[in-house]
Amino acid sequence: MLGAGILLAATISFAKPNEQGLNTTGSYRFSRNPMYVGYFVYFLGCAILLGSFFYYGALVLFQIATHWVILAEERWCSATFGETYDEYQQQVKRYL
């Protein structure tokens, strides 16, 4: 439930970017990637409930792949939003 709540909050925040198109309010004040955090918490909860090593392994692979996607997204955001995003990066952590 926690993961689903984080995802909902992140989705609502994502729908309300500033005039430049950058999301820095709502859940984006606490994490630059709240949707990915929500997915991780949700999938972790599923793995715990199912008690399956397969799902724990899938979660690790998911997080590794997601991290590489996030690094690419950060390069794009830095190129697109410039100094505004760079300052945001210094103020808000990547995950938590």
C-alpha positions as CSV (number, residue, x, y, z in Angstrom):
1,M,0.0,0.0,0.0
2,L,2.9,2.4,0.8
3,G,4.3,1.9,-2.7
4,A,1.0,2.5,-4.3
5,G,0.5,5.7,-2.3
6,I,4.0,7.0,-3.3
7,L,3.2,6.2,-6.9
8,L,-0.1,8.1,-6.7
9,A,1.5,11.1,-5.1
10,A,4.3,11.1,-7.7
11,T,1.8,10.9,-10.6
12,I,-0.2,13.8,-9.3
13,S,3.0,15.9,-8.8
14,F,4.2,14.9,-12.3
15,A,1.0,16.2,-13.9
16,K,1.8,19.7,-12.5
17,P,5.2,20.9,-13.8
18,N,6.4,24.5,-13.6
19,E,6.3,26.8,-16.5
20,Q,9.6,25.4,-17.8
21,G,8.2,21.8,-17.7
22,L,10.2,20.7,-14.7
23,N,8.7,19.0,-11.7
24,T,10.1,20.3,-8.4
25,T,7.0,20.4,-6.1
26,G,4.9,17.8,-4.4
27,S,6.8,14.5,-4.0
28,Y,9.5,15.9,-6.3
29,R,10.6,18.1,-3.3
30,F,11.9,14.9,-1.6
31,S,13.1,12.8,-4.4
32,R,14.0,13.5,-8.0
33,N,12.5,10.1,-8.9
34,P,9.5,9.5,-6.7
35,M,7.8,7.2,-9.2
36,Y,10.8,4.9,-9.3
37,V,10.9,4.9,-5.5
38,G,7.2,4.0,-5.4
39,Y,7.7,1.2,-7.9
40,F,10.6,-0.2,-5.8
41,V,8.6,-0.1,-2.6
42,Y,5.6,-1.7,-4.3
43,F,7.7,-4.5,-5.8
44,L,9.6,-5.0,-2.5
45,G,6.2,-5.4,-0.8
46,C,5.2,-8.0,-3.3
47,A,8.4,-9.9,-2.9
48,I,8.0,-9.9,0.9
49,L,4.4,-11.0,0.7
50,L,5.2,-13.8,-1.8
51,G,8.4,-14.8,0.0
52,S,10.0,-15.8,-3.3
53,F,13.7,-15.5,-4.0
54,F,12.7,-15.2,-7.7
55,Y,10.9,-11.9,-6.9
56,Y,13.8,-10.6,-4.8
57,G,16.1,-11.3,-7.7
58,A,13.7,-9.6,-10.2
59,L,13.6,-6.6,-7.8
60,V,17.4,-6.3,-7.9
61,L,17.5,-6.6,-11.7
62,F,14.7,-4.0,-11.9
63,Q,16.6,-1.6,-9.7
64,I,19.8,-2.0,-11.6
65,A,18.0,-1.4,-14.9
66,T,16.1,1.5,-13.5
67,H,19.2,3.2,-12.2
68,W,20.7,3.2,-15.7
69,V,17.5,4.7,-17.1
70,I,17.6,7.4,-14.4
71,L,21.2,8.3,-15.2
72,A,20.1,8.8,-18.9
73,E,17.1,10.8,-17.8
74,E,19.3,13.0,-15.7
75,R,21.6,13.7,-18.6
76,W,18.6,14.7,-20.7
77,C,17.2,16.9,-18.0
78,S,20.5,18.7,-17.5
79,A,20.8,19.3,-21.2
80,T,17.2,20.5,-21.5
81,F,16.7,22.5,-18.3
82,G,20.4,23.6,-17.8
83,E,21.4,25.4,-14.6
84,T,17.8,25.1,-13.2
85,Y,18.0,21.3,-13.2
86,D,21.6,21.3,-12.0
87,E,20.6,23.4,-8.9
88,Y,17.6,21.1,-8.3
89,Q,20.0,18.1,-8.5
90,Q,22.1,19.6,-5.7
91,Q,19.1,20.3,-3.5
92,V,17.1,17.1,-3.9
93,K,18.5,13.5,-3.7
94,R,18.2,11.1,-6.5
95,Y,16.1,8.6,-4.5
96,L,15.5,9.6,-0.9
